[in-house]
Amino acid sequence: MNKSRKITYVKINELLLDINNPRFAELYTGSKKQDDLVDYLLNNESADEIAKAIEESGEFYADRPLWVVNDGIKYLIRDGNRRCAAVIALQDPTKYKIATKEMQINELPVIIYDDENEISTRIRLEHTNSLFRSWDRIAKALEVYKMYNSGSSIKSMAGEIDSKPSDLLKLANFYYEAVKISGDDLKRLLRRGRGGTGGKTVIFERLFSKSKECGYEFQKHTYNITVTDKKLFEGYIKAMVSYLQQYPGTTYIDVNKDTDKENFLNQLDNNFKKAKNVDLGGAVKGVEPKDTTFQPPLIDSIANPTVTITEKRGSRKKKPNMTRKQLPNAVRAIVDECYNLDSQNFTNAKMALTRVMFENSLKYVVDNTEYKPGSKMLKSNYFQKALYKSGKQYTDFSELKRLFQCLITNTSIKKAMINYKSDEADQIIHNFNVEASPNQAEATCNNLIPIVEFLLQDSQDLISEIDISKL
C-alpha cells in the first residue's frame, strides 16, 4: 500500500553519506570517514558544481529533499549524497578547496523511509532514467552488471537505462577482470576527476576491438570476458595504467581509428611488449621496432597553453577526424577549407576561418543532436539563453559556447574549449589594420583539432561524454 511521505528537516550532523552508494562505491578508494567521502564527491562526482549552484541561489530548495533510511542512530542517505556533500563543503569552503563563499545550512529537507526495499523500489521505478543520465559511463556499467546478474534482461535495460546495455556489460566485465590486476590505480583512471587524470573509460572501450591482441575476448550473448592469455592480459593492463598515469592528457581521440590503435598500443611500455613476444609493429622480440618514440597527446598543449610539445615531422594530425554519421557536406567543407588553406599565403583568411569553423561545428551539433529519443539539444530550455528572436532567430555564440562547455565531462576537452578564445579571429574579421602571423594561424588550427573532433564525432559517442542531466 502506498504511503504518504512528508518532507521533514534533519540536522546535518545526523545525516550519513552512503559509502555503498551504487553510483560510486566500486570506484571509491578512500576511507570510511565522512570528510574523505565529501572530498571524493566534490572532486569526482561534480558535487562542487552543486555547491556553487546552491551558493548562487542562496538556499537549498525544499522540493529537492534527500531520501534517507533511519539506521537507528543516523539517517543514511540513499539518494542525495552529492547534494549533502555540497552543503557540508559550503560550511567550510577553504577546508574542501572549493571556490565558493561560506554558507551555513544547518539542516536539510528529507523523506524518511523505514524499509530499505521500499526506498530501493522507489529509486528504481520513479528515478531510474533521470538518475542514470547523470552517472559516469563506468558507474552506469557496473549498475547494469548488477541488474543483469539479478535477472534483468538486456531488452528491459535498453529502454530503462541505456540504448546499448550490451556495451555496458562488456565494460563492466572488463572492469572486474582488470581491477584484479591494477586495483585502485585503475579505479582512479576510470572515475571522473577535477584534476584531469581520470575519465579514461572510453579509451579502454575504444581498444575492445583489439581484445584478442591484448589477451582477452568477450563471449557472444552473455558478454562475459574470457582471458585467453593471462600473461599478455596482465602485461597489457599494467602497461595501460602506467602509460595513462604518465600521460594524463591522453584522450579517446588518440586511439580513435584502427591505425591510431596500432600506434597507441606500440607506445605502451615493455611490460606489454615482453608479454606479447612480438610487438604490434611486427618486430621479433629483442629487435627494436621502427619507431616507439612517444608523441605526447596534442590535448596537453591545449589544456595548458604554456606547454611546448616537440614532435617529429609528420607525426601531428593535419585536420580533424570527423566521424559523425550523415554529416552535411556544408559542415565538412568549412572544416576542409580551413585546414587546406596555406598559412603563409592566406594567413588572415585561415585565422578568420577558424572562428567560422568552430561556431559552425558547434551550432550544427546543438541543432541536430538528440540527447534522448525525439529531443534535440536545441529544444532544451538549457540553451534558450543563447537564442534570440528579432524577426529571425539568431545565436549568441559566446553564450552557446559557455553553455555547451559546461556539459562536457571530458576534463581535457572541457579545458581546451574554455581556453579557446575567438578574440584574435574577431579582430582580423572586423579590423583591417590587424594581421595574424602564419605561426599564429597554424597554432590556432592545430589547437582546434581535438575540439572539432570531439564535436563532430559520432552522436552516441558525443552524448556519452556530456552531462545530459542538465538538459
Helices and strands as residue ranges (DSSP letters): E 8-11, G 12-14, E 15-16, H 34-44, H 47-57, E 66-70, E 75-79, H 81-90, H 93-96, E 107-113, H 116-133, H 137-149, H 154-160, H 165-190, H 201-206, G 207-214, E 216-218, E 225-227, H 230-246, G 252-255, H 258-266, H 270-276, H 299-303, H 329-340, H 347-368, E 370-372, E 375-376, G 377-379, G 381-386, E 387-389, E 393-395, H 397-405, H 411-419, H 423-430, H 438-455, H 459-463, G 468-470
